[in-house]
Amino acid sequence: MRHVVVVSDLHLCELEPGSGLWMRYRQAAASPDGELVAMIDRLRAEVRGDALELVLNGDVFDFDAPRVLGGRSVFHDQPRDAAHSAPMLAAILHDHAPFVDAIGRVVADGHTVVFIAGNHDLAIGLPEVRAVLTDRVVRAAARAGATASDEALAARVLHRAWFHRTPDGVVVEHGNQYDAYCSVRHPMAPFRGDRPELQPTLGSLAARHLVGRMGFFNPNVETSYMLSGLGYVAHWARHYLISRHSIAVPWLVGALKSFAILCLAREPASRARREADLAAAARETGATPREVARHARLFAPPAGAVLARVARELWLDRLAVVAFAGATGVAIAAVAGLPALVGAALAPAALIAYQLAIPKAPLETNWRRVRRAARSVAKVHRARAVVFGHTHTAEGAWDGGVFFGNTGSWSAAYADLECTKPLEDQRPVVWLSSGADGSISGGLVAFRRGQFGPFHRAPAAAPSSGVGWLPAPVGSRAALADLDFGA
């Protein structure tokens, strides 16, 4: 029996040394390390005697989170290059040593671990960063008692810049390439032209310059920061009014800086770079050049290519409407001999009219696009299963004999600012098993209280794609039936 087990979106970052509510989600007490280690060790026990491929499907590490320097968190916009990313990863691995040791035990057992780059850890596609990660895992495997040579251990640590394809027809990909806010033109070499710096995305910039600098938001919980205008006012009154922190200044400066960076980073599509990228993907994954080319045609164009869309997401369009309407109203009032305050009242009226005339698409629209892309990816590769991450929404469905899944998130996601009420009492894992007869079975399972078992879906989590939550197809052996998951 061969098992492919996939988790994603751990968002491990340097631990916040403070103890207050500010960035509580980054503090050690909120870290998922304990559950991760327990899950990995339980997995090792369950698959003993079988072959295992543990796939860490993107956003395992968060390079957009603040650094910890001199004993305190420091907001940064360090260049997205190997010289800065390698030491950042080393610091993250140091802070999450139990997780690294658990991965080392998987490799020491003779299994394979695959790291796939996501939009927040795009840097693990860089050779220097991969070297740091491989070295730490190999050293952890040696500490776990591995007798193989370092070279043999390193061969069990695989890296993928875009997607991974297993011999039994499972395609695993983070999924950010179908999200315009987080996609890059050339995932195998996502550089800014000839510079050794990674291409910025709107999602990365927003994390660095906006949400990541507002420590009373939890970037792992979209509902904590995707608020209405009145919602932001209430949030400010509750957390910022009597604190030394500001929300308006980070937003304004961060939004303008993010917009400017995307303007400067724009570059035309290059046929030569695209062909080189496709060739590199074929070499790394074993897919044919034709399959890779068809796969790449599914990408969402980066949002930076349409600056009006960027301005909309950063609320800069609404700022411009308010500023223009307010200035116009004041000018009209001055000409008419009315108080300036009367003219300024035009600003909120214009904002309301603008919002009603051009409503902003909900984030769920983006996630539906990612879900649809999974079916196209399956056709391209004639896959028997396609597993994404990125959306932080755990999903699992068999459709026409093909499994489509999403690994959700293991990040520090809590319903309260104090990080005492986890959004879920279960952690999502996609577990697929293939037998000697070529059959494949399994799906979305949960790790809960030290055991694997069925993933319980809340009624509100029903998908809008029309596929529905389906059990394993008739004749297929579900993973929960194949494996002894315990009580």
JOPEPE-V19137 format. One record per backbone hydrogen bond with DSSP energy under -1.0 kcal/mol. CO is the residue of the C=O (numbers start at 1). NH is the residue of the N-H. E is the energy in kcal/mol with one decimal. If there is no record, write none. Layout:
BEGIN
CO:NH:E  CO:NH:E
END
This chain:
BEGIN
1:51:-1.9  2:434:-2.7  3:53:-2.3  4:432:-2.7  5:55:-3.3  6:430:-2.2  7:57:-3.1  9:410:-1.4  12:62:-2.7  21:24:-1.8  23:26:-1.8  24:27:-1.8  26:16:-2.2  27:30:-1.5  28:31:-1.2  32:36:-2.6  33:37:-2.8  34:38:-2.1  35:39:-2.7  36:40:-2.7  37:41:-2.4  38:42:-2.2  39:43:-2.6  40:44:-2.3  41:45:-1.7  42:46:-2.1  43:47:-2.1  47:50:-3.1  51:3:-2.8  52:112:-2.1  53:5:-2.3  54:114:-2.8  55:7:-2.2  56:58:-1.6  56:116:-2.5  58:9:-2.5  59:11:-2.9  60:12:-2.6  67:74:-3.6  72:69:-2.4  74:67:-1.9  79:81:-2.1  80:198:-3.3  81:85:-2.6  82:86:-2.3  84:88:-1.2  85:89:-2.5  86:90:-2.2  87:91:-2.0  88:92:-2.1  89:93:-2.9  90:94:-1.9  91:95:-1.9  92:96:-1.3  96:100:-1.8  97:101:-2.7  98:102:-2.0  99:103:-2.2  100:104:-2.3  101:105:-1.8  102:106:-1.4  103:107:-1.9  104:108:-2.6  105:109:-1.5  106:111:-1.8  107:110:-1.7  112:54:-2.6  113:158:-3.0  114:56:-3.4  115:160:-2.6  120:63:-2.3  121:124:-2.0  122:125:-1.6  123:126:-2.2  126:130:-2.7  127:131:-2.1  128:132:-1.5  129:133:-2.2  130:134:-3.0  131:135:-2.4  132:136:-2.2  133:137:-2.1  134:138:-2.7  135:139:-2.4  136:140:-1.9  137:141:-2.4  138:142:-2.3  139:143:-2.0  140:144:-1.3  141:146:-2.1  142:145:-1.5  149:153:-2.5  150:154:-2.8  151:155:-1.5  153:156:-1.5  154:157:-1.6  156:113:-2.7  158:115:-2.7  160:117:-2.4  164:172:-3.0  166:169:-1.7  169:384:-2.8  169:385:-1.3  170:166:-2.5  171:387:-2.7  172:164:-2.9  174:389:-2.5  175:178:-1.5  176:179:-1.7  177:300:-2.8  179:182:-2.2  179:183:-1.1  180:303:-3.0  181:203:-3.0  189:191:-2.4  190:199:-3.6  191:193:-1.4  192:195:-2.2  197:192:-2.3  201:205:-2.6  202:206:-2.6  203:207:-1.8  204:208:-2.3  205:209:-3.0  206:210:-1.7  206:211:-1.5  207:212:-1.2  210:213:-1.3  211:214:-1.5  214:217:-2.4  215:23:-2.1  218:221:-2.4  221:224:-1.9  222:225:-1.5  222:226:-2.8  225:227:-1.6  228:232:-2.2  229:233:-1.7  230:234:-2.4  231:235:-2.4  232:236:-2.5  233:237:-2.4  234:238:-2.1  235:239:-2.3  236:240:-2.0  236:241:-1.9  240:243:-1.4  247:251:-1.6  248:252:-2.8  249:253:-2.8  250:254:-2.3  251:255:-3.0  252:256:-2.2  253:257:-2.6  254:258:-2.7  255:259:-2.4  256:260:-2.3  257:261:-2.6  258:262:-2.2  259:263:-2.0  260:264:-2.4  261:265:-1.9  270:274:-2.2  271:275:-2.5  272:276:-2.2  273:277:-2.3  274:278:-2.5  275:279:-2.1  276:280:-2.1  277:281:-2.2  278:282:-2.1  279:283:-2.0  280:284:-2.2  281:285:-2.2  282:286:-2.0  288:292:-2.5  289:293:-2.3  290:294:-2.3  291:295:-2.4  292:296:-2.5  293:297:-1.2  295:298:-1.6  296:299:-1.7  302:305:-2.1  303:306:-2.1  306:310:-1.3  307:311:-2.6  308:312:-1.8  309:313:-2.1  310:314:-2.1  311:316:-1.6  311:317:-1.4  315:319:-1.7  316:320:-2.3  317:321:-2.2  318:322:-2.5  319:323:-2.6  320:324:-2.8  321:325:-2.8  322:326:-2.7  323:327:-2.4  324:328:-2.5  325:329:-2.8  326:330:-2.4  327:331:-2.2  328:332:-2.5  329:333:-2.7  330:334:-2.2  331:335:-2.1  332:336:-2.4  333:338:-3.2  339:342:-1.0  339:343:-1.1  340:344:-2.3  343:346:-1.8  344:347:-1.8  345:349:-1.1  346:350:-2.5  347:351:-2.2  348:352:-2.3  349:353:-2.3  350:354:-2.5  351:355:-2.5  352:356:-2.2  353:357:-2.3  354:358:-2.7  362:365:-1.5  363:367:-1.7  364:368:-2.3  365:369:-1.4  366:370:-1.6  367:371:-2.3  368:372:-2.4  369:373:-1.8  370:374:-1.1  372:376:-1.2  373:377:-2.5  374:378:-2.0  375:379:-1.5  376:380:-2.1  377:381:-2.1  378:383:-1.9  384:403:-2.0  385:171:-2.8  386:405:-2.5  387:173:-2.5  388:407:-2.3  389:391:-2.2  395:406:-2.4  397:404:-3.2  399:402:-1.2  402:399:-3.0  403:386:-2.6  404:397:-2.3  405:388:-2.6  406:395:-1.8  411:413:-2.1  413:423:-1.8  416:419:-1.5  421:415:-3.4  427:447:-2.6  429:445:-3.3  430:6:-2.9  431:443:-2.3  432:4:-3.0  433:441:-2.5  434:2:-2.4  435:438:-1.7  439:435:-1.9  441:433:-2.8  443:431:-2.9  445:429:-2.5  446:453:-2.3  447:427:-1.8  448:451:-1.6  451:448:-3.0  453:446:-3.1  458:461:-2.0  459:462:-1.4  473:476:-2.4  478:481:-1.2  478:482:-2.0  479:483:-2.5  483:485:-1.2
END
